[in-house]
Amino acid sequence: MPRLHLLLAGLLMLATSPGTLAEQTFSDAPETMAGAPTLSQLSVDGNRFINADGDTVVLRGLSLSDPWHLERQGHWNRAYFEAARAWNAELVRIPVHPGWWREAGHEQYLQWLDQGVQWAGELGMYVIIDWHTIGNPLTGVPHRPNYLTTQEETYYFWHLVANRYRGNPVVAFYELFNEPTNRGGEMGRLPWPEYKAYIEGLVDMIFHIDDTAIPLVAGFDWAYSLEHVRDDPIDFDGIAYVSHPYPQKREPPWQNQWEADWGYVADTYPVIVTEFGYMAEGDRGAHIPVLGDDTYGKAITDYMADKGISWTAWVFDPRWTPNLFTDWDYTPTMQGEFFKKVLAQ
């Protein structure tokens, strides 16, 4: 189907699918998750995360698949979370695609999230809830139809989520907008001051609901670059920044370029790398370069360890790429074997 027709189909879905803004109501107070397991409450102190005792916390873990994607495969279950914990993950990231959020309906999606939060907490893992959209948040133009959303829908998503998990230490992080990009102008203008104002509006709303949450803010270039933070950071304390430093973003050697593009932020604010990964010859996938060994994996994990940067490797799924395992026996890929060993250390 031509790209324009896909986009129009996505717009129609936004207008007619279950859980759309037309059907959502503010007449009743959003529900709060009951009976949630507890971990130590995390907070921001300068450029680090700390627990309730004031100890520095650096988390390493896995970026999971979307609950709707896993439900259709029969693998949105506790066993999936147990497998992540068996890899020694301390943190799991749960992506929610706007298109699937509307297709399944927000009531069903919140039930899935409740289950994931319950399982993660019982197994001793913190959670990032990720609004997994890609595109220009100012114009609304998405990378693909399943990423199509609006500012109104994004506000309402976080309104529901922040109310539901307020005060729940397991849900430590809210990743506000997965990958902002305008694809070199093809998706319309994306000035940092306007994007910053939009993000600050989301942060302000979330903090009014739950000031224990830690919002995560991505920069531009598909959440790679944080260059604007140097001169014009988000005007709120208690937040952290995100980068997705896939190997194709820069030519090796990478370290000096990472430092200039996003790593320098970790000297002042907490940083989480919520997506990164690589592929071997013969692996399925697009846009991720094929690497013959673990050079990139070692370089990026060593760099983040030196900087005290938390991370979740992409992606704990056999279908999405770059995948960490090949089948539902959790047989690791090349990168999966590497990250499994790093997590085990």
Protein Blocks (a to p, Z undefined) as FASTA:
>chain_A
ZZklmmmmmmmmmmmmghiaklpcckbccdddehiacddddddehjaccdfkopacdddd
dddddfklmmmnopacfklmmmmmmnopabdcddddfklmmmnopklmmmmmmmmmmmmm
mnopacddddddedjfknopafbfklgccfklmmmmmmmmmmmmgoiaklmbccfblbgc
eeholnopadfklmmmmmmmmmmmmmmmommbccddddeehhlacklmmmmccfbehiac
dddddfklpccdfklmmmmmmmmmmmmbccddfbgcdddehiacehiacdfblklmmmmm
mmmmmnopacddddddfkbccdfbfbfnopacfklmmmmmmmmZZ
